[in-house]
Amino acid sequence: MARNLSLADKLALIYTSAGSQRNVAALTGLSHQKVGRILKGEYAPDSKILSDPGLRAAIDVALSIHTDIARAQARADGLPFSADLPVYYARLPFKVTKKVEYIDRFTGEVKEKRVPVIDPATGKQKVVKGDRIAAQNTHWLSNELRNAWIATTVKTKKFYAASVGSFVNLKKYNAKADARFRGKERTEKQQRWREQLKAREAAQKPGELDSAPIFTKYVAVGQDGFSPLTAVNNIQDQLRQKHEPATGEPGTFLAQQILLQLDTRRMESPRHEASKASIPAPRKKAPRKPR
C-alpha cells in the first residue's frame, strides 16, 4: 500500500540521492531557497505555495526519477528495495588486500602482513564493492520515515547489523558523555574511545566548528538479532540520549547516514568466502519440513 508522504517527506527522500538542496532544486525545478524552506517546515500547512498544483506535480516527477535511480542502484548492488520507501543506498567501496609472509629482520621469524592488491589495469590498489552498505544524506528524513525504512529493510533478513551516524558538536558530545559517566568506571574500550574523542577535539583549530561524525553502537538485526521494532527502538534511544543533545546548530546533522552490514553468511558467491570466514556461523535450527 502506497505511503502517504508530505512534500517535505518527498524532498527528503530525493535528497538521499541528490546530496544537496541545490541538486534537489535542479531536479524539481524549484529554487533552492524554496526547497530549504519546505524541508525545514517553514511554510504553514495551509500555505498556498504548498497547495500549488504545479509545485506538487514537479516534486512528484522528481520523486519518480529519484525512485528509478535508487531502484537501479539497489539492483546493481543486489540489495532489497521498496518503492514505497525509496531511500537511496549503496555498497561502500572496499580496498582489496592479501596476506603475505615476510621475515622479521630483527627476530628472523616468519610473520604475516596484509598488503594492497594492485589492479593491473590501473596500477592502483584494487577496489571492489564491499559488504558495508550506506544510506547517506538521510538527515532530512523524519524520525518516522527513517525508522520505517530501517524496519522495512532489516525485515528482509539480508543484513545482520545496523548503525546510524550523526554529525555532532564534539565538545557538547564529550561533555554529555563525561556527565553520563560521572561516578562510574569506564571499561578499557570506553576509556580508549574517550581518549580518541578528546584528541580529535584538541586537534581542531581555534574558531573551527567542533563537529565530527559519531555512530550509534551496531545493533544486531536479522535472523540472529533483534526484531525490526526492537532494533529501531534501540537505535532511536541511542540517538535521543547521545546524539540529539549535541546536534541542532548549523554544521551538525542528526542521523546523517545509516550503515548496514550485509549478511554474507547467506550468500553462495565465491567472492564472499573471505567475509564468511570472519563471521560467526548462525545458530543451527531444526530443518524445515518440505512444502
TIKOL-465592 format. One line per 8 residues: number of its first residue (from 1); their letters; for each residue x, y, z of C-alpha. Coordinates in steps of 0.02 Angstrom, whole numbers, plus 50000, padded with zeros to 5 digits. Layout:
N
NUM) A) X,Y,Z | ...
//
This chain:
291
1) MARNLSLA) 50000,50000,50000 | 50069,50170,49950 | 50130,50277,50094 | 50053,50449,50118 | 50204,50564,50100 | 50208,50750,50134 | 50301,50867,50015 | 50442,50878,50144
9) DKLALIYT) 50450,50687,50150 | 50464,50677,49961 | 50602,50808,49955 | 50693,50720,50098 | 50690,50557,50000 | 50753,50644,49843 | 50891,50722,49947 | 50962,50549,49988
17) SAGSQRNV) 51018,50531,49806 | 51040,50716,49763 | 51150,50757,49912 | 51117,50945,49920 | 50974,51070,49915 | 51041,51141,49752 | 51038,50970,49670 | 50861,50940,49735
25) AALTGLSH) 50813,51110,49665 | 50888,51068,49495 | 50789,50905,49488 | 50624,50982,49543 | 50639,51150,49454 | 50613,51243,49619 | 50731,51371,49692 | 50850,51301,49822
33) QKVGRILK) 50780,51427,49946 | 50605,51356,49923 | 50672,51178,49939 | 50757,51228,50102 | 50600,51309,50173 | 50494,51156,50134 | 50622,51038,50211 | 50633,51147,50368
41) GEYAPDSK) 50442,51158,50384 | 50442,51347,50370 | 50280,51357,50270 | 50111,51346,50357 | 50019,51183,50318 | 49881,51282,50229 | 50005,51389,50131 | 49955,51425,49950
49) ILSDPGLR) 50133,51382,49899 | 50117,51203,49963 | 49948,51180,49878 | 50010,51243,49709 | 49970,51101,49585 | 50122,51144,49478 | 50240,51131,49627 | 50164,50968,49685
57) AAIDVALS) 50174,50893,49511 | 50357,50946,49492 | 50402,50863,49656 | 50308,50704,49608 | 50402,50694,49442 | 50568,50720,49532 | 50523,50586,49660 | 50485,50465,49518
65) IHTDIARA) 50655,50500,49439 | 50741,50479,49608 | 50648,50315,49638 | 50710,50246,49472 | 50889,50298,49516 | 50878,50219,49690 | 50799,50060,49621 | 50934,50042,49487
73) QARADGLP) 51073,50063,49616 | 50994,49936,49734 | 50975,49812,49590 | 51156,49839,49535 | 51215,49805,49714 | 51099,49658,49746 | 51005,49749,49884 | 50820,49742,49930
81) FSADLPVY) 50718,49893,49875 | 50548,49965,49919 | 50469,50092,49802 | 50356,50137,49949 | 50510,50200,50045 | 50636,50242,49908 | 50791,50286,50009 | 50948,50285,49902
89) YARLPFKV) 51081,50167,49971 | 51231,50076,49900 | 51379,49965,49940 | 51532,50059,50001 | 51696,50032,49908 | 51816,49906,49986 | 52005,49911,49958 | 52067,49735,49924
97) TKKVEYID) 52217,49668,50019 | 52301,49499,50035 | 52409,49410,50163 | 52594,49389,50126 | 52733,49311,50227 | 52892,49404,50270 | 53043,49376,50380 | 53062,49490,50529
105) RFTGEVKE) 53239,49557,50508 | 53262,49576,50695 | 53199,49405,50754 | 53212,49300,50596 | 53032,49243,50623 | 52915,49214,50477 | 52766,49331,50500 | 52614,49384,50401
113) KRVPVIDP) 52551,49553,50350 | 52419,49621,50232 | 52470,49718,50077 | 52367,49802,49941 | 52313,49701,49790 | 52359,49801,49634 | 52239,49808,49488 | 52346,49777,49332
121) ATGKQKVV) 52226,49882,49227 | 52254,50040,49330 | 52414,50010,49427 | 52321,50062,49585 | 52250,49965,49731 | 52103,49858,49678 | 51935,49920,49742 | 51775,49817,49742
129) KGDRIAAQ) 51600,49838,49811 | 51607,49794,49995 | 51483,49716,50114 | 51455,49878,50210 | 51304,49973,50145 | 51270,50158,50169 | 51115,50266,50151 | 51188,50441,50156
137) NTHWLSNE) 51111,50615,50163 | 50969,50548,50271 | 50962,50692,50396 | 50806,50770,50320 | 50704,50611,50341 | 50580,50623,50484 | 50605,50503,50630 | 50450,50409,50573
145) LRNAWIAT) 50510,50391,50393 | 50688,50342,50443 | 50628,50214,50570 | 50503,50141,50446 | 50641,50120,50316 | 50760,50037,50439 | 50622,49919,50498 | 50569,49876,50320
153) TVKTKKFY) 50749,49848,50266 | 50802,49736,50410 | 50643,49633,50391 | 50718,49566,50230 | 50849,49473,50335 | 50984,49524,50210 | 51080,49616,50346 | 51146,49571,50518
161) AASVGSFV) 51192,49740,50593 | 51138,49921,50582 | 51205,50088,50645 | 51158,50271,50622 | 51285,50411,50612 | 51263,50595,50657 | 51375,50746,50633 | 51384,50813,50810
169) NLKKYNAK) 51461,50958,50904 | 51607,50861,50975 | 51633,50974,51127 | 51450,50955,51178 | 51454,50768,51144 | 51608,50743,51252 | 51534,50849,51392 | 51373,50748,51392
177) ADARFRGK) 51472,50585,51391 | 51576,50642,51539 | 51417,50687,51633 | 51341,50516,51598 | 51496,50428,51663 | 51521,50538,51815 | 51548,50425,51965 | 51559,50271,51854
185) ERTEKQQR) 51711,50174,51797 | 51736,50158,51610 | 51789,49996,51530 | 51958,49992,51443 | 51871,50006,51275 | 51766,50154,51333 | 51920,50240,51401 | 52013,50219,51236
193) WREQLKAR) 51863,50288,51142 | 51855,50439,51260 | 52039,50474,51233 | 52016,50466,51044 | 51871,50589,51050 | 51965,50707,51164 | 52115,50700,51046 | 52002,50742,50898
201) EAAQKPGE) 51928,50887,50995 | 52101,50952,51042 | 52162,50941,50861 | 52030,51061,50797 | 52086,51237,50757 | 52027,51388,50860 | 51860,51451,50793 | 51833,51292,50694
209) LDSAPIFT) 51665,51207,50722 | 51699,51061,50838 | 51598,50939,50735 | 51633,50757,50695 | 51539,50602,50638 | 51483,50490,50781 | 51391,50325,50759 | 51273,50228,50869
217) KYVAVGQD) 51332,50057,50926 | 51295,49925,50795 | 51130,49840,50831 | 51109,49657,50784 | 50965,49628,50663 | 50901,49486,50556 | 50894,49302,50597 | 51009,49305,50750
225) GFSPLTAV) 50974,49482,50807 | 50836,49593,50873 | 50665,49606,50792 | 50647,49756,50674 | 50546,49852,50804 | 50671,49817,50943 | 50818,49864,50830 | 50734,50029,50782
233) NNIQDQLR) 50694,50070,50964 | 50873,50029,51016 | 50945,50146,50883 | 50816,50282,50921 | 50859,50276,51107 | 51044,50298,51067 | 51007,50445,50951 | 50896,50529,51080
241) QKHEPATG) 51013,50506,51227 | 51183,50534,51145 | 51167,50621,50976 | 51019,50740,50992 | 51095,50843,51135 | 51248,50878,51026 | 51155,50924,50865 | 51033,51059,50809
249) EPGTFLAQ) 51154,51200,50772 | 51225,51244,50599 | 51355,51118,50541 | 51279,50974,50638 | 51161,50842,50569 | 51060,50713,50664 | 51052,50540,50583 | 51150,50597,50430
257) QILLQLDT) 51184,50419,50371 | 51130,50241,50403 | 51254,50098,50394 | 51207,49915,50367 | 51316,49761,50365 | 51267,49635,50231 | 51240,49460,50298 | 51363,49363,50190
265) RRMESPRH) 51325,49201,50282 | 51177,49176,50167 | 51272,49209,50007 | 51343,49072,49898 | 51454,49176,49785 | 51641,49129,49797 | 51688,49314,49809 | 51614,49318,49984
273) EASKASIP) 51708,49170,50054 | 51834,49280,50145 | 51694,49377,50228 | 51605,49217,50279 | 51757,49154,50371 | 51761,49307,50485 | 51578,49300,50534 | 51513,49175,50664
281) APRKKAPR) 51400,49043,50590 | 51216,49064,50630 | 51140,48956,50764 | 51079,48791,50695 | 50892,48766,50681 | 50785,48614,50652 | 50767,48580,50466 | 50607,48644,50388
289) KPR) 50478,48522,50327 | 50462,48512,50138 | 50322,48618,50071
//
